[in-house]
Amino acid sequence: MPGLVLGICLAKIGDWLPDLKTVYIVGERQPAGEVSTLTMPKTSQAAGLHRASLAKLHDLDAALELMYYGWRGMTLEADEYLARQGLSRSHHRILYVVARQPDIAIGSLIEVLGISKQALNRPLNLLLERKLLTSQRSPEQHRSKLLRLTAAGQRVEQTASGHERTVMRAAFDRVGARGAAAWMAVMETIADNN
C-alpha cells in the first residue's frame, strides 16, 4: 500500500537493539530521535483518512500518531471489505478470535476481547443471524454457549485478515527483518500492559 510504513519512532529502542540508528517514517530515513511532521498521501476518498501534520506537544506524540495511522493504514482495505459485507471492525475481531479458538465459550470470548457482555451482544447476534457463526450449548456446562465459524464466516474472516496480512507483510519486507523484530518487541511490550 503506497505511503504506509509501520515505523518505530522512539528516541532509544533499548539495550536489546542498541545499534538501531535509523527509523523509517513514510519511506524516508530519519536519524533516531528526530521528530518530523510528514504528510501521508491519501489512501482513500473518505474524508479525514489521510495523515495530518499535527503539532507535537510531547516527545512521544510522533510514536502515538504512527500507532494510530499505522493501525488505520493496516485495516483500511479490510474495513472497506467488511463494510461491503455490512460488517465492521467489531465483527472482524469476533470472527478472528473464534477462527483461532473454535468452540470458545461466550464468556471466554468476552475476556479475550476485553469488552463487556453488552458490547458483544449486538455484533455477536448479527454474526449469528447472518450464519457466519454457530452457537451450541456446551455438553459439560449447559448454561455456556460455544461459538464456531461457519464456512461463510471462515471466508469473511480469511478475506479481511488477508488484507491486513498483505499490508503487514509489505511493511515488514520494506523495513527488513531487524525492523520487523524491533516492531514486534515494541508491540509485545505495549500489549503486556493489559
Secondary structure as UniProt FT lines:
FT   TURN            2..3
FT   TURN            15..16
FT   TURN            18..19
FT   STRAND          22..25
FT   TURN            26..27
FT   STRAND          28..31
FT   TURN            32..33
FT   TURN            47..48
FT   TURN            59..60
FT   HELIX           61..84
FT   TURN            85..86
FT   HELIX           89..100
FT   TURN            102..103
FT   STRAND          104..105
FT   HELIX           106..113
FT   HELIX           117..129
FT   TURN            130..131
FT   STRAND          133..137
FT   TURN            142..143
FT   STRAND          145..149
FT   HELIX           151..191
FT   TURN            192..193
//
